[in-house]
Amino acid sequence: MAVDLLLGLQWGDEGKGKIVDVFTEKYDIIARFQGGPNAGHTLIFDGQKHVLHTIPSGIFHEDTKNLVGNGVVIDPVIFKKELENLDKFKTDYRKNLYISRKAHLILPTHRLLDAASEASKGKAKIGSTLKGIGPTYMDKTGRNGIRVGDLELENWKEKYRLLADKHESMIKFYDVDVQYNLDELEKEFFEAVELLKSLKFIDSEQYLQLAQESGKTILAEGAQGSLLDIDFGTYPFVTSSNTTAAGACTGLGVAPNKIGDAFGIFKAYTTRVGSGPFPTELFDEDGETMGRVGNEFGATTGRPRRCGWLDLVALRYAVQINGITQLIMMKGDVLSGFKTLKVCTAYKYKGEEITHLPFNIEPENVTPVYTEFSGWKEDLTKMTEASQLPSEFMEYVKFLEDELKTPISVISVGPDRKQTIHR
């Protein structure tokens, strides 16, 4: 069986957690392939809100296996808190949660390094979540990292000590005021590691190979969004991993010719957390309304999200580089009540009009070109069939499908798993 992908197409926060939860009943295995606790996947069902950071979003379905792949970086302390939260809901994660031995570990000193590095940048901060993600990936590519499989070796604590000591010397190099008590941080870390060691560690690429051969259905769950990809995002205001379709191959050990459908998720408008260019950002009442009605606060950081009109130039780019086969539109309900909607269909870039994403989209280089649409007043959140959706809304959907040359197969009209319309 082919492996399907579920990817964010903007700057993250598109609603991947909800859609994975909705789709899970069709899949035997849900596999996270990159990122770490900088992700915040929110699921709402039965009146309860759940936020997952590292654990795949299929964990609440008892017949579905959940895999944390080799491309993910794991903070044992945050992972332990996630597991303890699952205990409250009597979720039997020990039965259906698997961790790749090749996944890298985030150490306490990785988080300290992250804070020191960000503080040293002053006004040039990139908006890091300060979870230690970047330094962990740096150690991975620098061939210094500690992997989950190392925890099964007798000398893993010696490896830990050498790396932590190296990190402390690097923190001093930044010459910023980072206060910490490493003894306390390590006590918490080593306790969390013991819980982690009680879970199932597997050779995940072999596990997925056998699953495909036996006809199991697999969904690869991405974190963050395509515009935060380390190679193809708005560098340097990006994350430290490959968030695009290619990242699923390297983050799980799946061959490119084994990829099936690529589902791309986007909001009916655009948001961004942290620093970085954002051509369609709004600083007026419309932007304030989007943020308030859409409850636009980061699930991981709690920071307010910047809001703006839908950017089709960037969305087209994300569809293209991921080979998206089906689109999923989130939060159309948030736009109810706007008299007029705008969609950015092109940029004015250095004196000419372009429809592709250029190397630099800083405001001094890019001015968005908008197409306007009539809005709708109807409350979409109670609608359960596509036939109930207002004509103005469907005109908006049809325009996007034509521009992106890809069908919008799912429309979300609210945060609950039941507020999902399949077309």
MOSUL-V753058 format. One record per helix or strand of 3 or more residues. SS is the DSSP state (hx for helix, st for strand). FROM is the first residue (numbers start at 1). TO is the last residue. If there is no record, write none. Layout:
BEGIN
ss = (SS | SS)
from = (FROM | FROM)
to = (TO | TO)
END
This chain:
BEGIN
ss = (st | hx | st | st | st | st | st | hx | hx | st | hx | hx | hx | hx | hx | hx | st | hx | st | hx | hx | hx | st | st | hx | st | hx | st | hx | st | st | st | hx | hx | st | st)
from = (3 | 16 | 29 | 41 | 48 | 65 | 72 | 76 | 93 | 97 | 108 | 122 | 133 | 148 | 156 | 182 | 200 | 204 | 218 | 226 | 245 | 256 | 259 | 270 | 285 | 306 | 312 | 326 | 332 | 340 | 352 | 366 | 386 | 391 | 408 | 420)
to = (8 | 26 | 32 | 45 | 52 | 68 | 74 | 88 | 96 | 100 | 120 | 124 | 141 | 152 | 174 | 196 | 202 | 213 | 221 | 228 | 252 | 258 | 267 | 272 | 293 | 308 | 322 | 330 | 335 | 349 | 354 | 374 | 388 | 404 | 412 | 422)
END
